[in-house]
């Protein structure tokens, strides 16, 4: 269904340090109000991908100091909880994201959190022979949403992810325990809110008659 790389097959040498987009003050790409940095390039090519337009590693514009300064200024806002790395494939763009993550930690410590989406599974990132820069970036991340998007497993009720194989992982806890620890605030919907309202409205109309 998707490309399945061998350990170490894909590296940040594929990256051209290109940014597809940067969005400020969102509430869709993780918990709280966030800034989101979309890197360019992804070889997973998941069917039904929402961001297929930025599979090309040369899409967008080159990362620069002006954008970095904007990101740091935006994160300094008291109402901003953190930053999210998306793409594209963030773990193949460590040349940009690893130095940025380290600067964020140096300036803000852990008062700002870092979320990241990846097509890799946790197990793939932990396997022998995977490029070490991926683990270096992972150590700077708080929450990882892992795994390919699989169209046949799509579920609109899932929190912050598109298909049921994907997980929201507490990275520090998982690294400490040596196994996947799911984010403690995970809360998937059980049914669509409009459906709930529809049943309540129908019940109300029935009472009125």
C-alpha positions, 0 to 999 in steps of 0.5 A: 500500500505504501513504500516500505524502506529498509533500515537506513535506505532513506536519509536526510541526504534526500533533503534540499532544506526546503519548506513547503509552508509555515502556519501560525497559531493553529489548533489542528496540528496537536494540542493547544495553540501551535505553530506548524512547520511543513517540510518538503519531500516525502517518499512514502507516497501514501495513497490519499495523502492530504499533502501529496503536493509536497512530496517533491523535496524541491517544493516550496522555498529554502529554509532561512534565518528570517523564517527561523526568527519568525518561528522563535518570535511566535513561540515566545508568545505566552498563548502558544503551547509549542511547534509541530513538524509535518510534511513531507517527511520531517525525519528526512529533513533533520538538517533543518529540524534538528538544529531548530529543535535544539535552539528551541530547547536552548531558549525555551527548555520544555516550556514549549512542546514539540510534536512531529508527524512521521510516516515511519513507525516507532519500530522502524526508527528503533531498528538497527541500521537506521540513520542516527540523525532520526534518533537524534531528532526524536530525542528532542520531540515530545509527541510523535504521531507515527506510521503511514496513512493507510486509506483503507483504515481511514477513520474521521473520529480519530484524534490528530491522525487519519488512519487507525494504524497510526499512534500518538506516542509519548516520546520521552516515556517510550525512550525511557521504557524501551517500548511504545507509550501512548500519549496519556491524553488520547481521546478519540471520538466515539461518533460524529458530533453532528450525529449526536445533535441530530439524535437530540434534535429528533428526540426534542421534536418527538417530545414537542409533538 
